[in-house]
């Protein structure tokens, strides 16, 4: 499952997206509250972490840079 999407700094403020997703899917909504640049990001494990199953320490990362003018 994806971890919650986070925003660095104070350029964006989290808000309710109004969308319901399956558990583990990523969804986020943000409102621009000041000018500047920020990064939205999330991660998830590449493999299951359960005992007795194939596992690994790999992480998939997603990010995007947002510029508010």
Beta strands, then each sheet from edge to edge (+ up, - down):
strand 1: 6-7
strand 2: 12-15
strand 3: 29-32
strand 4: 36-45
strand 5: 59-68
sheet 1: 1+ 4- 5+
sheet 2: 2+ 3-
end
